[in-house]
């Protein structure tokens, strides 16, 4: 009987580890394939059908890929847009979460449901009215036009996320601060915001990556090459509209360079991200 239980446990653990391995492999394989292709030579690329790893690593491909785009300008534009959108999203969502969890007013839950209902609107449906509004306000091909609509799109989910964390903070802290004469602004900035650093880091990481990878809105709102983001730069060197497309090893090299800031950001804030996930599980 004991041996049967032990065998069942071992089989269950083996199946669990196999499932985890398959999921991890499925997630990492595209990145490994991109990196391996970026390190192949032109001749190796033409003869490596069915083989993933390069015969000889060509690090010089990254130097060639760097020359295909104006990376400093693309990185600068992407950083400006992503950082501003992230900071505004964290600020507005934290303030909205404070209102929905700390202030009592009639119809609060109804307003929150209506607030979240905007998450059900697909991004493709939002594009036309957002573009028309930016055109009327003369925000096309400007940083404001690149930033403000993405802030508006990020607020519903961000508010929902921050609201869940604010519910986990005891209201007794607010009451004690009110007894000491603290205002709502002081309670928000000095008590609640320091206690939600991990949740803000999670929301910031998610928002930054989402904005950094955004292509469809940038294709609509940006017209000049001086405002190109990294996604627009990558799309300009591959696709049906390109007159002379570079070889795929150089295209993959451009993609790897474009992914580096996002990977660095994720690993830098991984600790806070895991803390927020653990806190959510405890609650």
Protein Blocks (a to p, Z undefined) as FASTA:
>chain_A
ZZmmmmmmmmmmmmmmmmmmmmmmmmmmmmmmmmmmmmpcfklmmmmghiabdfbdcfkl
mmmmmmmpcfklmmmmmmmmmmmmmmmmmmmmmmmmmmmmmpccehklmmmmmmmmmmmp
cfklmmmmmmmmmmmnopghifklmmmmmmmmmmmmmmmmmmmmmmmpcfklmmmmmmno
pafklmmmmmmmmmmmmmmmmmmmmmmmmmmmpmklmmmmpmbfklpcfklmmmmmgcjk
lmbacdfklmmmmmmmmmmmmmmmmmmmmmmmmmmmmmmmmZZ
